[in-house]
């Protein structure tokens, strides 16, 4: 799973991404890790949104 965040209209050039990989039999664990990573990216990047 890949996720990316881009604020093209921000005065700061913010581009961030997260990649979570693993076996499909562990899908619940992958989803949890992806959610944590996305929340972290959003939390950090919200400071630079404008």
C-alpha positions as CSV (number, residue, x, y, z in Angstrom):
1,X,0.0,0.0,0.0
2,X,1.3,3.4,-0.9
3,X,0.0,6.8,0.3
4,X,1.2,10.2,-0.7
5,X,0.5,13.8,0.5
6,X,1.1,16.9,-1.6
7,X,0.1,20.5,-0.8
8,X,0.8,22.2,-4.2
9,X,-0.6,25.6,-3.1
10,X,1.4,25.8,0.1
11,X,4.3,28.3,0.3
12,X,6.3,25.3,1.6
13,X,7.1,22.5,-0.7
14,X,5.6,19.6,1.2
15,X,5.6,16.1,-0.4
16,X,5.5,13.1,1.8
17,X,4.7,9.4,1.3
18,X,4.5,6.2,3.2
19,X,4.8,2.7,2.0
20,X,3.6,-0.3,4.0
21,X,4.3,-3.8,2.8
22,X,3.9,-7.3,4.0
23,X,1.9,-10.5,3.4
24,X,-1.8,-10.3,2.7
25,X,-2.5,-12.8,5.5
26,X,-1.4,-10.1,7.9
27,X,-3.8,-7.5,6.4
28,X,-5.1,-6.3,9.8
29,X,-1.5,-5.5,10.9
30,X,-0.8,-3.7,7.6
31,X,-3.9,-1.6,7.9
32,X,-3.0,-0.6,11.5
33,X,0.5,0.4,10.4
34,X,-0.8,2.3,7.4
35,X,-3.3,4.3,9.6
36,X,-0.5,5.2,12.1
37,X,1.8,6.4,9.3
38,X,-0.9,8.4,7.6
39,X,-1.9,10.1,10.9
40,X,1.8,11.0,11.6
41,X,2.2,12.5,8.1
42,X,-1.0,14.6,8.4
43,X,0.0,15.7,11.9
44,X,3.4,16.9,10.8
45,X,2.3,18.4,7.5
46,X,-0.6,20.4,8.9
47,X,1.9,22.9,10.4
48,X,3.0,23.7,6.8
49,X,-0.3,23.6,5.1
50,X,-0.5,27.3,4.3
